[in-house]
Amino acid sequence: MKGKRRPYSNDTQAIESTIRESGNSDVDISILVDTKPIAYAMLCSLLATKQLTRREFEKAVRELEELTHNFNRNDVSNVRLYEDK
């Protein structure tokens, strides 16, 4: 086995060195998903299927706003609910 070299050993070291020095080896990614619209849609669905009263719905929306510290730019108070007559 004289003269047999390990395949890719030098190439691997060179590649690792290149990556390590490129500035791309340590990447932090932050993903924020706003789930408030989903929660609001669920509340609307519960109201539409009469699983919540209007009073319970309004209380739940207020509590949702408090929990999220009014983070959303959309003003929920401007939403109009249409009821079947």
N, C-alpha and C positions, 0 to 999 in steps of 0.2 A: 504494500500500500504506500510505497515510497512515492512522493511527489503528488499524492492525491490531496487536494485542498478541499476545505469545506465550502460547499457552494454558497454563494451570496454573503459570506461573512464580512468581507470588506465592503461590499455594496451596501449591506444593511447598516453598517456603522456609518457610512458616508451619508446615507439617506436620513438616519436618525439625527445626525449632526446638523444636516441642512434644515430639517424640520425644527429642531430645537432652537436653532439660531434665527429662524425666519420670523418669529413673533406670532406664529399661528398655532403653536402647540398648546397654548392655554387659552381657551375661549370660554367665556361665561355668557350664557344666554338666559334672558329673563322674559318669560311669556306671561302676560296678564290677560285673563279672560273675564270679561264682565258678564256675570251670570244674572245680574239684576233683571234684564229683559225677560229671561226665561222664568224667573220667579214671578214677575208681573203677569206674564202670559198664563202661568198656572193659576194665579188668583183670578184672572179674567175668566178662565175656563171653569173654575169652580163656581163663580158667580153665574155664568151663563147656563150651567147645568143645575142651578138652584141648590148647590151643595153648600153655598154660603149665602147669608142674607146680605143685603146692601150695607147694613151697619157693620157686619163682620168683615166684609170686603174693604170698606173704608178704613176700619181699624187696622186691618192687616197691611194695607198700603202705607198707612202712617208709620207703622212699626218697621216695615221694610225700609222706608226712607230714613228712619232713625238708626237702624242697624247699619246702613250704608253711609251714614253721615251726609246725606244729600249729595253724594258724589256725582251722580248723573247730571249732565247739563240739561236734559229734557225735564220740563216741569210737568209732573204727573197731575197736578191740579188742573191743568188745561185739557185733560182727556175727557171726552164726552162719551158717556155710555148710552147706548140706544136700547130701549126695552121694547119687546113685542107688545102690541096693543090688542 
